[in-house]
Amino acid sequence: MKEMTSRERVITTLDLKEPDRVPSNVWCTFEGYQNLRKGLGLEVADQYPTGSTTWTTDVAVEEDVVEILGADLIRINAGPPGGSPGFRPIEFSDVPFDMGIPVPEYGLVVDEWGVIRRKVAHEAGSYYEIIGYPLLEATTLPTAEGIKAIEDYPWPDPYDPTVVEDLYGAGVGLRERAKWLRANTPYAILLQGGRGGIFEQAKYMVGYAKIFSDFIEAPEFIAALFKKLMEIEIGFNRVALEACGEYVDLVRMSPEDLASEKSTFTSPAMFRKQILPFYTEACHATKEAFVAKNPNGKIDFHSCGAVSRPQMEGLVGEAGIQCYDSLQPKVREDANPAAQKVNFGDRLAFLGSIDVQEVLPWGSVDDVRAEVKQRIGELAPGGGYILTSSHRLEHDVPVANTKAMFEACREFGGYPIGP
């Protein structure tokens, strides 16, 4: 087969056809990206444009890293309202709600959603632990008062100019970056406009310990909260797509986690009744905005964990997702990457699956190569697979293992895929 460009390779894959070889992608945390750049002998900056604010921040990997590793997909993110970084220091006395704790000895940070965290350092890395949920008390109010608390909350504004402007320096915003990448590189472009999501961001607003009981005890509140978060998600995606949608090949919805490694977070009935309708509306609205700019654009959806077949059926059949990440391999067998390929490979492309829990951080180069070969054998036949880590590369992933992942992708990923 004639060698394809990276963009052709990714587009062919997203169309569920076999390209010349399996395409690949790089996905890093901030500190993981600094570690990777240092290990590749590249200049390391103190700050990079940040993606969604979950337990850490995503970094939009730059083209020099993509070129060295031989990857095919490059990512761009919309920015937080008010500008990067996504987490900012805040004084305890300035927190606008009762956190239920004494004055801490450690510093606090706040994200664009008003969620309060502390930065927890470990080894050479860190993460942001949530310690203040701004709508925790609202779920226990009478329904009308709780819904009013949602209406009155100072939500992030998707239409703030800083979401798309000056992300890469003065005068270089999301549009300029995407246009330059399209004109000057061979790579396909993945865009993430959303900053938080629906079910996932709701957990951060009301607390993990509370949200699951709220499905039963405060369903009207949860519905109102999901509706508001859905509107914000749609707003961020529309703004980002209006800025640069014609240059983009794949749009990633804000990350959502629907399951642990062993089980889903809600019953099938709860998911279908209380969550899926909001995903469906958000995905369809985003798709509509995308195809107005790029008729061939595809929608990607993220969840960690053992997402069940009924959930996947809803996401594919009703929400209309066309690509799914991140395919943790260490989950329940009926939800692992091989099972998802068997069940949905004729309707859905996949992104991810190379184990970042054990193999990439702690395995040998040979372990990484074996992992890549196995995943390609499971996911690549027939097309529809973009190889990358099963979650962000963190600071503890040896650069040698990262390089081995991409080298093995090229070695084992040529079509037709062998046994």
C-alpha positions as CSV (number, residue, x, y, z in Angstrom):
1,M,0.0,0.0,0.0
2,K,1.2,3.5,-0.8
3,E,2.5,5.4,2.3
4,M,-0.1,7.8,3.6
5,T,0.4,11.2,5.3
6,S,-0.4,11.3,9.0
7,R,-3.7,13.1,8.2
8,E,-4.7,10.6,5.6
9,R,-3.8,7.8,8.0
10,V,-6.0,9.2,10.8
11,I,-8.9,10.1,8.6
12,T,-8.9,6.6,7.0
13,T,-8.9,5.1,10.5
14,L,-11.7,7.2,11.7
15,D,-13.7,6.1,8.7
16,L,-13.2,2.5,9.9
17,K,-11.0,1.6,7.0
18,E,-7.5,0.1,7.0
19,P,-4.8,2.7,6.4
20,D,-1.2,1.9,5.5
21,R,-0.3,1.5,9.2
22,V,-1.8,2.1,12.7
23,P,-1.7,5.8,13.5
24,S,-0.7,7.1,17.0
25,N,-1.1,10.0,19.4
26,V,0.7,11.5,22.4
27,W,-1.2,12.4,25.5
28,C,0.5,13.9,28.6
29,T,0.0,15.6,31.9
30,F,1.9,18.9,32.4
31,E,4.7,17.3,34.4
32,G,4.7,14.2,32.2
33,Y,5.2,16.5,29.2
34,Q,8.1,18.3,30.8
35,N,9.7,15.0,31.5
36,L,9.2,13.8,28.0
37,R,10.6,17.0,26.4
38,K,13.6,16.8,28.7
39,G,14.2,13.2,27.8
40,L,14.0,14.0,24.1
41,G,16.6,16.7,24.5
42,L,14.1,19.5,23.8
43,E,13.6,22.9,25.5
44,V,11.3,22.8,28.5
45,A,9.0,25.6,29.4
46,D,7.5,26.6,32.8
47,Q,4.0,26.8,31.4
48,Y,1.9,25.4,28.5
49,P,-1.7,26.0,27.4
50,T,-3.8,23.8,29.6
51,G,-6.7,21.7,28.8
52,S,-9.6,20.5,31.0
53,T,-9.1,20.8,34.8
54,T,-9.7,17.4,36.3
55,W,-7.1,15.9,38.7
56,T,-4.4,17.5,36.6
57,T,-4.3,19.4,33.4
58,D,-3.9,18.2,29.8
59,V,-1.1,19.6,27.7
60,A,-1.5,20.1,24.0
61,V,1.7,18.4,22.8
62,E,3.7,20.4,20.3
63,E,4.7,19.4,16.8
64,D,8.5,18.8,17.6
65,V,7.5,16.0,20.0
66,V,5.0,14.6,17.6
67,E,7.7,14.6,14.8
68,I,10.4,12.9,16.9
69,L,8.1,10.2,18.1
70,G,6.5,9.7,14.7
71,A,3.0,10.2,15.8
72,D,0.1,11.2,13.6
73,L,-2.4,13.2,15.6
74,I,-1.8,16.6,17.3
75,R,-4.0,18.1,19.9
76,I,-5.2,21.6,20.5
77,N,-7.3,22.9,23.5
78,A,-9.5,25.8,24.1
79,G,-8.4,27.7,27.2
80,P,-9.9,28.5,30.6
81,P,-12.0,31.7,30.9
82,G,-9.6,34.3,32.2
83,G,-6.6,32.6,30.6
84,S,-4.2,29.8,31.6
85,P,-3.3,28.3,33.9
86,G,-6.4,26.3,34.8
87,F,-5.6,26.4,38.6
88,R,-5.0,29.6,40.4
89,P,-4.0,30.4,44.0
90,I,-6.8,31.4,46.4
91,E,-6.8,32.5,50.0
92,F,-8.8,30.5,52.4
93,S,-10.6,33.7,53.5
94,D,-11.7,34.3,49.9
95,V,-13.4,31.0,49.4
96,P,-17.1,32.0,48.9
97,F,-18.6,28.9,50.7
98,D,-18.0,27.0,53.9
99,M,-15.5,24.2,53.2
100,G,-16.2,22.7,56.7
101,I,-12.5,22.6,57.6
102,P,-10.2,24.8,59.8
103,V,-7.8,27.2,58.2
104,P,-5.3,24.8,56.4
105,E,-1.6,25.1,56.7
106,Y,-1.2,24.3,53.0
107,G,-2.0,26.6,50.0
108,L,-5.2,26.4,48.1
109,V,-6.0,26.7,44.4
110,V,-9.3,27.2,42.5
111,D,-10.2,26.3,39.0
112,E,-12.6,28.1,36.6
113,W,-15.5,26.2,38.1
114,G,-14.9,27.4,41.6
115,V,-13.8,24.0,42.8
116,I,-11.2,24.3,45.6
117,R,-8.2,22.0,45.7
118,R,-4.8,21.6,47.2
119,K,-1.7,20.6,45.2
120,V,-0.4,17.3,46.4
121,A,3.3,16.7,45.5
122,H,4.6,13.1,45.1
123,E,8.0,12.1,43.9
124,A,8.6,14.3,40.9
125,G,5.0,15.0,40.1
126,S,1.8,16.3,41.6
127,Y,-2.0,16.2,41.4
128,Y,-4.8,18.5,42.5
129,E,-6.9,17.0,45.3
130,I,-10.5,18.4,45.6
131,I,-11.2,19.6,49.1
132,G,-14.0,22.1,48.5
133,Y,-17.2,21.3,46.5
134,P,-19.1,24.6,45.9
135,L,-22.6,23.1,45.5
136,L,-22.3,20.4,48.2
137,E,-24.8,22.1,50.5
138,A,-27.2,23.0,47.6
139,T,-28.2,19.3,47.2
140,T,-29.8,19.2,50.6
141,L,-31.9,22.4,50.2
142,P,-35.5,22.2,49.2
143,T,-35.7,21.6,45.5
144,A,-36.7,25.1,44.4
145,E,-33.8,26.6,46.5
146,G,-31.3,24.1,45.2
147,I,-32.2,24.8,41.6
148,K,-32.0,28.5,42.3
149,A,-28.5,28.0,43.7
150,I,-27.6,26.4,40.3
151,E,-29.1,29.4,38.5
152,D,-27.3,31.9,40.6
153,Y,-23.9,30.2,40.6
154,P,-21.0,32.1,38.8
155,W,-20.4,29.5,36.1
156,P,-17.5,29.8,33.7
157,D,-18.3,31.7,30.6
158,P,-17.6,29.8,27.3
159,Y,-17.9,33.1,25.4
160,D,-15.1,34.8,27.3
161,P,-12.6,35.9,24.6
162,T,-9.7,34.2,26.5
163,V,-11.2,30.8,25.7
164,V,-9.9,31.1,22.1
165,E,-7.7,34.2,22.0
166,D,-3.9,34.6,22.7
167,L,-3.5,31.0,23.9
168,Y,-0.1,30.7,22.2
169,G,1.1,34.3,22.7
170,A,-0.3,37.7,21.7
171,G,-2.3,37.4,18.6
172,V,-2.0,33.6,18.3
173,G,-5.2,32.0,19.4
174,L,-6.9,28.8,18.7
175,R,-7.8,29.7,15.1
176,E,-4.3,30.8,14.3
177,R,-2.7,27.7,15.8
178,A,-5.1,25.3,14.0
179,K,-4.7,27.1,10.7
180,W,-0.9,27.0,11.0
181,L,-0.8,23.3,11.9
182,R,-3.1,22.5,8.9
183,A,-0.9,24.5,6.5
184,N,2.5,23.5,7.8
185,T,2.3,20.0,9.2
186,P,1.1,16.7,7.9
187,Y,-0.8,15.9,11.1
188,A,-4.4,15.3,11.8
189,I,-5.8,17.7,14.5
190,L,-7.8,16.8,17.6
191,L,-9.6,19.6,19.3
192,Q,-11.0,19.7,22.8
193,G,-13.2,22.7,23.4
194,G,-15.0,21.6,26.6
195,R,-13.5,22.2,30.0
196,G,-15.3,19.9,32.4
197,G,-18.2,17.8,31.1
198,I,-21.6,16.9,32.5
199,F,-21.6,13.9,34.9
200,E,-17.9,14.3,35.6
201,Q,-18.0,18.0,36.4
202,A,-21.1,17.4,38.5
203,K,-19.1,15.1,40.8
204,Y,-16.6,18.0,41.3
205,M,-19.4,20.5,42.1
206,V,-21.4,18.4,44.7
207,G,-18.8,15.8,45.8
208,Y,-18.3,12.1,45.0
209,A,-19.8,11.1,48.4
210,K,-23.0,13.0,47.6
211,I,-23.8,12.8,43.9
212,F,-24.7,9.1,43.8
213,S,-27.3,9.4,46.5
214,D,-28.6,12.5,44.8
215,F,-29.7,10.4,41.8
216,I,-32.3,9.0,44.2
217,E,-32.8,11.7,46.8
218,A,-32.5,14.8,44.7
219,P,-33.3,13.8,41.1
220,E,-34.7,17.2,40.1
221,F,-31.6,19.0,41.4
222,I,-29.4,16.6,39.5
223,A,-31.4,17.1,36.3
224,A,-31.1,20.9,36.6
225,L,-27.4,20.6,37.3
226,F,-26.8,18.3,34.3
227,K,-28.8,20.6,32.1
228,K,-26.7,23.6,33.1
229,L,-23.4,21.7,32.6
230,M,-24.6,20.4,29.3
231,E,-25.3,24.0,28.1
232,I,-21.8,25.1,29.1
233,E,-20.3,22.1,27.4
234,I,-22.2,22.9,24.2
235,G,-21.1,26.5,24.5
236,F,-17.4,25.7,24.8
237,N,-17.6,23.3,21.9
238,R,-19.4,25.8,19.7
239,V,-17.0,28.6,20.5
240,A,-14.0,26.4,19.7
241,L,-15.5,25.1,16.5
242,E,-16.5,28.5,15.3
243,A,-12.9,29.5,15.8
244,C,-11.2,26.6,14.0
245,G,-13.6,23.8,13.1
246,E,-12.7,23.8,9.4
247,Y,-9.1,22.8,10.3
248,V,-9.9,20.0,12.7
249,D,-10.5,16.3,12.1
250,L,-11.7,15.1,15.5
251,V,-13.5,16.8,18.4
252,R,-13.1,15.3,21.9
253,M,-16.0,15.9,24.2
254,S,-15.1,16.8,27.8
255,P,-13.9,13.7,29.7
256,E,-16.5,11.7,31.5
257,D,-15.9,8.8,33.8
258,L,-18.8,6.3,33.9
259,A,-17.2,3.4,35.7
260,S,-14.5,2.0,37.9
261,E,-12.3,-0.8,36.8
262,K,-14.8,-3.4,38.0
263,S,-18.3,-1.8,37.8
264,T,-20.3,1.1,36.4
265,F,-21.2,4.1,38.7
266,T,-24.9,3.9,38.0
267,S,-27.4,1.2,37.0
268,P,-28.3,0.8,33.3
269,A,-31.7,2.3,34.1
270,M,-30.2,5.4,35.8
271,F,-27.7,5.9,33.0
272,R,-30.4,5.7,30.3
273,K,-32.9,7.9,32.1
274,Q,-30.8,10.5,34.0
275,I,-27.4,10.8,32.1
276,L,-27.7,9.6,28.5
277,P,-30.2,12.3,27.4
278,F,-27.7,15.0,28.3
279,Y,-24.9,13.3,26.5
280,T,-27.1,12.8,23.5
281,E,-28.0,16.5,23.3
282,A,-24.5,17.7,23.9
283,C,-23.0,15.3,21.3
284,H,-25.6,16.1,18.6
285,A,-25.3,19.9,19.2
286,T,-21.5,19.6,18.9
287,K,-21.7,17.4,15.9
288,E,-24.0,19.9,14.2
289,A,-21.6,22.8,14.8
290,F,-18.7,20.6,13.6
291,V,-20.1,19.4,10.3
292,A,-21.1,23.0,9.5
293,K,-17.3,23.6,9.4
294,N,-16.1,20.2,8.3
295,P,-18.6,17.7,6.9
296,N,-16.3,14.8,7.7
297,G,-15.5,15.7,11.3
298,K,-15.9,13.0,13.9
299,I,-16.9,13.1,17.7
300,D,-14.7,11.4,20.3
301,F,-16.0,10.5,23.8
302,H,-13.8,9.6,26.8
303,S,-14.5,7.4,29.8
304,C,-12.2,5.4,32.1
305,G,-13.2,2.1,33.6
306,A,-15.4,-0.9,32.7
307,V,-18.0,0.9,30.7
308,S,-20.8,-1.6,30.1
309,R,-22.3,-2.8,26.9
310,P,-25.7,-1.0,27.6
311,Q,-23.9,2.2,28.2
312,M,-21.8,1.9,25.1
313,E,-25.0,1.1,23.1
314,G,-26.5,4.3,24.3
315,L,-23.4,6.4,23.5
316,V,-23.0,4.9,20.0
317,G,-26.6,4.5,19.0
318,E,-28.2,7.5,20.6
319,A,-25.5,10.0,21.4
320,G,-23.8,9.2,18.1
321,I,-20.2,9.1,19.2
322,Q,-17.8,8.0,16.5
323,C,-14.5,7.5,18.4
324,Y,-14.0,6.3,22.0
325,D,-11.1,6.6,24.4
326,S,-9.1,5.7,26.5
327,L,-9.6,1.9,26.7
328,Q,-8.0,0.8,30.0
329,P,-6.8,-2.8,29.5
330,K,-7.0,-3.6,33.3
331,V,-10.8,-3.7,33.6
332,R,-13.5,-6.3,33.8
333,E,-13.0,-8.7,30.9
334,D,-16.4,-8.0,29.2
335,A,-15.4,-4.3,29.0
336,N,-11.8,-4.5,28.1
337,P,-10.4,-3.2,24.7
338,A,-10.8,-6.6,22.9
339,A,-14.4,-6.9,24.0
340,Q,-15.2,-3.3,23.0
341,K,-13.7,-4.0,19.5
342,V,-15.8,-7.2,19.1
343,N,-19.0,-5.4,20.1
344,F,-18.5,-2.0,18.5
345,G,-15.7,-2.2,16.0
346,D,-18.0,-2.0,13.0
347,R,-19.5,1.3,14.3
348,L,-16.7,3.0,16.4
349,A,-13.1,4.0,16.2
350,F,-10.9,3.6,19.3
351,L,-8.1,5.7,20.8
352,G,-5.8,4.5,23.6
353,S,-5.4,1.1,25.3
354,I,-1.6,1.0,26.0
355,D,-1.5,0.3,29.8
356,V,-0.3,3.4,31.7
357,Q,-1.0,1.9,35.1
358,E,1.8,-0.7,35.1
359,V,3.4,-1.4,31.8
360,L,4.4,2.1,30.7
361,P,5.7,3.4,34.0
362,W,7.2,0.2,35.5
363,G,7.6,-2.3,32.7
364,S,10.7,-2.9,30.5
365,V,11.0,-1.9,26.9
366,D,10.2,-5.5,26.0
367,D,7.1,-5.3,28.1
368,V,6.0,-2.2,26.3
369,R,6.6,-3.8,22.9
370,A,4.6,-6.9,23.9
371,E,1.7,-4.7,25.1
372,V,1.7,-2.7,21.8
373,K,1.8,-5.9,19.7
374,Q,-1.1,-7.4,21.7
375,R,-3.3,-4.3,21.5
376,I,-2.7,-3.8,17.8
377,G,-3.7,-7.5,17.3
378,E,-6.9,-6.9,19.2
379,L,-8.0,-3.5,18.0
380,A,-6.4,-2.7,14.6
381,P,-7.8,-5.4,12.2
382,G,-10.3,-3.7,9.8
383,G,-9.1,-0.3,10.8
384,G,-10.5,2.0,13.4
385,Y,-7.6,2.1,15.9
386,I,-5.4,5.0,16.9
387,L,-2.7,3.9,19.4
388,T,-1.8,5.9,22.5
389,S,-1.5,5.4,26.2
390,S,-4.6,4.4,28.1
391,H,-4.5,7.7,30.0
392,R,-2.1,10.6,30.2
393,L,1.6,9.9,30.3
394,E,2.8,11.1,33.7
395,H,6.2,12.1,35.1
396,D,7.0,8.5,36.1
397,V,6.9,7.0,32.6
398,P,10.5,6.5,31.4
399,V,11.1,8.3,28.1
400,A,12.6,5.0,26.8
401,N,9.3,3.3,27.3
402,T,7.4,6.1,25.5
403,K,9.8,5.9,22.6
404,A,9.4,2.1,22.6
405,M,5.6,2.5,22.4
406,F,5.8,4.5,19.2
407,E,8.6,2.5,17.6
408,A,6.6,-0.7,18.3
409,C,3.5,0.9,16.8
410,R,5.4,1.4,13.5
411,E,7.0,-2.1,13.6
412,F,3.8,-4.1,14.3
413,G,1.2,-1.7,12.9
414,G,1.6,-2.2,9.2
415,Y,-1.5,-3.4,7.4
416,P,-2.4,-6.1,6.9
417,I,-2.1,-6.9,10.6
418,G,-0.4,-10.2,11.1
419,P,-1.2,-12.8,13.8
